[in-house]
Amino acid sequence: MSKIKSKPEVGKIKRVSEVLKAIAHPTRLNILEALDLHKRLTVNELMQLTDTTQSLLSNHLIKMKDKGVLKSERDGKNIYYELVDEHLLNIFTCIEECHLIS
């Protein structure tokens, strides 16, 4: 008789994989940290904080927004970005506590 009681949920694993792919880039992680500190930022503010060009930053923001990591809101000429769920940032703590970063 098998000791295996249940299988991993394939749909959940796929969703986690998509989110990890969406954030797995130094610039995207930098964006997440900036939003963690400031909660809501414009593209111009993110450009300054991440030292990234507007076109490259927009590319990263679109990818993270498409995967449900970020949300945006237009206010006049500005588009503000913020995290959909701040719990995502627990990944930083988890990786640091797992001693994967020296």
Secondary structure as a PSIPRED ss2 file (coil, helix, strand):
# PSIPRED VFORMAT (PSIPRED V4.0)

   1 M C   1.000  0.000  0.000
   2 S C   1.000  0.000  0.000
   3 K C   1.000  0.000  0.000
   4 I C   1.000  0.000  0.000
   5 K C   1.000  0.000  0.000
   6 S C   1.000  0.000  0.000
   7 K C   1.000  0.000  0.000
   8 P C   1.000  0.000  0.000
   9 E C   1.000  0.000  0.000
  10 V H   0.000  1.000  0.000
  11 G H   0.000  1.000  0.000
  12 K H   0.000  1.000  0.000
  13 I H   0.000  1.000  0.000
  14 K H   0.000  1.000  0.000
  15 R H   0.000  1.000  0.000
  16 V H   0.000  1.000  0.000
  17 S H   0.000  1.000  0.000
  18 E H   0.000  1.000  0.000
  19 V H   0.000  1.000  0.000
  20 L H   0.000  1.000  0.000
  21 K H   0.000  1.000  0.000
  22 A H   0.000  1.000  0.000
  23 I H   0.000  1.000  0.000
  24 A C   1.000  0.000  0.000
  25 H C   1.000  0.000  0.000
  26 P H   0.000  1.000  0.000
  27 T H   0.000  1.000  0.000
  28 R H   0.000  1.000  0.000
  29 L H   0.000  1.000  0.000
  30 N H   0.000  1.000  0.000
  31 I H   0.000  1.000  0.000
  32 L H   0.000  1.000  0.000
  33 E H   0.000  1.000  0.000
  34 A H   0.000  1.000  0.000
  35 L H   0.000  1.000  0.000
  36 D H   0.000  1.000  0.000
  37 L H   0.000  1.000  0.000
  38 H H   0.000  1.000  0.000
  39 K C   1.000  0.000  0.000
  40 R C   1.000  0.000  0.000
  41 L E   0.000  0.000  1.000
  42 T E   0.000  0.000  1.000
  43 V H   0.000  1.000  0.000
  44 N H   0.000  1.000  0.000
  45 E H   0.000  1.000  0.000
  46 L H   0.000  1.000  0.000
  47 M H   0.000  1.000  0.000
  48 Q H   0.000  1.000  0.000
  49 L H   0.000  1.000  0.000
  50 T H   0.000  1.000  0.000
  51 D C   1.000  0.000  0.000
  52 T C   1.000  0.000  0.000
  53 T C   1.000  0.000  0.000
  54 Q H   0.000  1.000  0.000
  55 S H   0.000  1.000  0.000
  56 L H   0.000  1.000  0.000
  57 L H   0.000  1.000  0.000
  58 S H   0.000  1.000  0.000
  59 N H   0.000  1.000  0.000
  60 H H   0.000  1.000  0.000
  61 L H   0.000  1.000  0.000
  62 I H   0.000  1.000  0.000
  63 K H   0.000  1.000  0.000
  64 M H   0.000  1.000  0.000
  65 K H   0.000  1.000  0.000
  66 D H   0.000  1.000  0.000
  67 K C   1.000  0.000  0.000
  68 G C   1.000  0.000  0.000
  69 V C   1.000  0.000  0.000
  70 L E   0.000  0.000  1.000
  71 K E   0.000  0.000  1.000
  72 S E   0.000  0.000  1.000
  73 E E   0.000  0.000  1.000
  74 R E   0.000  0.000  1.000
  75 D E   0.000  0.000  1.000
  76 G C   1.000  0.000  0.000
  77 K C   1.000  0.000  0.000
  78 N E   0.000  0.000  1.000
  79 I E   0.000  0.000  1.000
  80 Y E   0.000  0.000  1.000
  81 Y E   0.000  0.000  1.000
  82 E E   0.000  0.000  1.000
  83 L E   0.000  0.000  1.000
  84 V C   1.000  0.000  0.000
  85 D C   1.000  0.000  0.000
  86 E H   0.000  1.000  0.000
  87 H H   0.000  1.000  0.000
  88 L H   0.000  1.000  0.000
  89 L H   0.000  1.000  0.000
  90 N H   0.000  1.000  0.000
  91 I H   0.000  1.000  0.000
  92 F H   0.000  1.000  0.000
  93 T H   0.000  1.000  0.000
  94 C H   0.000  1.000  0.000
  95 I H   0.000  1.000  0.000
  96 E H   0.000  1.000  0.000
  97 E H   0.000  1.000  0.000
  98 C C   1.000  0.000  0.000
  99 H C   1.000  0.000  0.000
 100 L C   1.000  0.000  0.000
 101 I C   1.000  0.000  0.000
 102 S C   1.000  0.000  0.000
